[in-house]
Amino acid sequence: MMDIEKINREKSIVELLNFSIINIDKPSGPTSFQVSQFVKNSLGLNKTSHFGTLDPAVSGVLPVGLGRACRLSDYFMHKNKTYAGIMRLHKEVELERLKQTAKKFIGKIMQMPPVKSRVKRVEREREIINFEILEKDGEDALFETEVQAGTYIRKLCDDLGKEIGGAHMLELRRIKAGIFEEQKSVNLYELEKAVEEYKKGNEKLLREILIPGEKVAEILPVLQIHKQVLKKCLAGSPIFSNFILNADEIKRLKDNEKFCIFCEEQFVGCYNFIGKKEIIAKPEFVFN
């Protein structure tokens, strides 16, 4: 496991700004793109990219990649998401019945994307890992749900409503996106303050909120390479089996599995395992 805190301490602030992630607590109102642009403009960067869209009215965890960390988006954004929200019931329903009805949706379900969504409107399978009604106050019910990426919570509430006489989503907040959690997020005011201090010559606050892109090692398998092949790998070479420091680690990988390569603590890139005898992987993103 990579020591992300050590990497954060040892890199220069310029290096971090070129390859880091900020776990933003998005307010309700702006689009995810607008939040990403706010981060970009505040830090004077060439590029930023958010890791998973939140509707304007939805608040919560919105990881934003900086610089070359934008290339890590696909690896982070397809992980499970956890939400807390309020649904409004259209008729009186006992709490216990509501809880039992919610349990029916746990598992694999079929969902049709909403009319206003940007994806093709065809039914698709999504998994609901957990769907719990926490409490009820009159016609409003507080819930928490962990779902597969790409699940529409508004549609989930609507589908539950069809079982009990009607319901719709009133408020929603994302409290976890993959490994990024609400407790470790920063709001836009905190970001602004950190940037102001940085411009005055104090980088402490900004450094504290920058998560090195090497964080990808916490969601993908890691293989170490020999130092003598580092230059070849950084030039875009495919990975040969004899490049790997511990050949037994190759056996853990499955065909087409994504993984990352490090040379000690230096991130080299992300790769796709092709499982052949000599060439075991092809690069998807090389940090050169």
N, C-alpha and C positions, 0 to 999 in steps of 0.2 A: 504494500500500500504506500502510495506517495505521501510524503509529509507536506501537505498543502500550505500549512502555516509557515513552515520553513522556507518554502519556495516564495511565498509572499514577502517574507522578511528580507530574503537575499536578492530578489530582483529589484532593479531600479524602478522608480515610478513610471518612467517612460516605457520600459519593457512591459510593465503591468497594463498600462493603458492601451497597448497594442495587442494584448492577448489576455483579456479578463472578462468576467461576467459580473454584473451588478444585479442583486436580487431586489428588484423594485417592488414596493407596495403601491400598486396602481390605485389612484382614487377613482371614484365613479365620475363619469363625465367625458374625459378625453378618450380617444381611441387608443389601442395598443400602439399603433404606428406613431401617433402624436407623442406618446410617452417616450418611445424609442428616439424620436427626433429631438425631444427635449434633452435627453441624455447626451445625444450626439452634439448638439449645439452648446450645451453647458460645458462640455469637456473639450470642445474644439476638435472633434475627431472627424475622420473622413467617412467612417461607416459604423453603424450600430444596427442590431437586429434583435427583435424580441423572440423569445422561445415559446410561442404558443399564444394565439390571439384570445383576448378577453373582450367581450362586448363592451361598448362604452359605459353602460349602466352598471357593469360588474366591477367590483374592486378586488384587490388582493395580489397574490404572488404573480409577478411578471418578470422572469429573468430576462435581462438584456445583455447580449453579447457585444463586446467592444472590439473594434479592429478585426484582427484575424480570428478571434473567437467566434465571429459570426458563422464561420465554417463548421462550428460544432452544433449548430442549431438542430439538425436532424437527429443527432444522437441523444440530445436532451429532451426534445419536445414530444417524443412519442411515448413517454412514460405516463404512468397513472397520475390522475389529478384528484385532489380532495377538495370538496366545497362545503361550506355552511350557508344555509339560506332560510328564507321564510316563504312558505306557500300559503296562499289564502284559499280557504275552503268555501265552496259555494252553498253548502248546507251543513247543518250540525252533524258531526260524526264523533263518536266516542274515541278517546285517545287510544285505547287498546285495539279497536278495530283498525284505526289508522296505522298503528305500528305493524299489525299483522299483514295489512294490505301492502305496506312498503316492502316487507320481507319477500313477497311474491316476485318482486322485480330483481332480486339478487340472483346473479348468474348471467348467462348469455341471453340477450334480448335482441330483437330487430327494431331498428329505428329508421324513420324517414326524416332526412334533414329538413328543417323549416324552409318555407318558401323564400325567405330573405337570405338564406345561407349562400356562401360562395361556392359550395361543392355541388356536384351533380345530384339531383334529387332521385336517388334510388335507395331502396331499403338496404341497410347494411347491419351486420352483426356487431354488437358492442357488449362488453362485459361490465356488469355492475358488481363491484367487489363487496361493497357495503352500502346499505341505505337504511338509515335509522332516524326515526322521529324522536327528537329529544324532549320536546315539551309542546304544550298547546295552550294558547291563550285566546279564548273566544273562537273567532273564525281563522286565526293565524296559527300556523304550526311551524316550529323551528326544526330543521332537519340537518343532517350531515350525511354526505355520501362520498365514497371513493369509487372512481369510475375509470374505465379505459379511456385513454386519450381519444378525443373526437366524439365523445358522448355529449349530447345536448341535454342539459339539465332542465331547461324550460320544457322540453318535450317529455322528459321523464316525469315532471310534475303533472303535466297535462294528461299523460297516460294513466298515472295513478288516480287522477281526478275522475277519469271515466269509470273507474271501479267503485267510486264512493259518492257519485252524484256531482262531480265537478270540482276542479281546483286549478289554480294557476300560480306560477312563480311570482313572488312579489319583490324579493331582494336576494342577491347572491354575492358571495365572497369566496374567492379561491384561497384556501389556507395552505395548500401544498401542491407543488408541481414537480413530480419526480423527487429529487433529493433536495429541492429548494423549499424551505419552510417559512411560514408567516413570521415566526418568532425571530428569524434572522434576516428579515427584509428591512429595507430603508425607504422612507417616504421621500417625496420630491423636495420637501423643505430641508430634510437632513442632507440630501445630495447637494442642494444649493449651498448649504453652510460649509460642507466639506470642500466644495470647489472654491468658495470664497477664501477659505483658509489656505488652500493650495496655492492660489494666486498670490497670497501674501508671503509665500515661502514655507508654510507649514503643511506638510503632506500627510501628517499622522491620521487625520480623520478620513481622508480619501483612501489611504492605503488600507485602513480597517474595513472599508466596504467593498474593496476590489477583491474578487475571487479569481485566482489564477486559472487560466483555461485548462491547466493540468488537472483540474477537478474532474475532467472526463474520465480519469482513471478510476473514479469511484462508481462509474456505471458500465464501463467496458472492461473486459479482461485485459491484463497488461502482460506483455512479453518484453524481456530485456534482450538487447543485442550486444555483440562484442564491439568494443571501442573501435577496432580497426575497420569496421564496415560502416561506421557512422556517416562518413562523408558520402559514400555510395547511396545510402538510404536518403540522405538529405537532398541528393540530386535526383530522386524519384525512382530509384531502383526498386523492382519487386523484391519481396523478401524470400530469400532462399533458406532452406532448413538449417544450413550450417551457419547462418547469421545469428541464430538464437542461442543465447547464453546457456539456457537449460532446455535441451531438446525434449524432455518429458512434458514440458508445458504445452507443447504443440498438440499433444494427445487430448487435451481438454477442450479443444476447439471443434465446432461443428461446421459443416459446409455452409458457406455464405454468412458465417457469423462475423460480426464487426468486432475489432479489437484495436488496441493502441500499442505502439512501440515506444519504449523509452531506452535511453542509454544512460544508465544510472538515474539521475533526477532530471535529465534533459528530455523533454517531450520531442519525439520525432514526427509522429503522425498517426492517422487512423487508417486502418486497413480492412480489406475484405478477405476472409480466409477461403481459399479455393481448394485446399486439401490435396494438392498434388505432391508427388514425392520430393522433388527438388524445390520448385517454386511453390511456396505455400500460401502466399498472399500478394495482392496487388494494392497499391496505394489509392486511397480516396482523398486524403488531405495530408500533404506533407508540409511541416512547419519549417520552411527554409528561408 
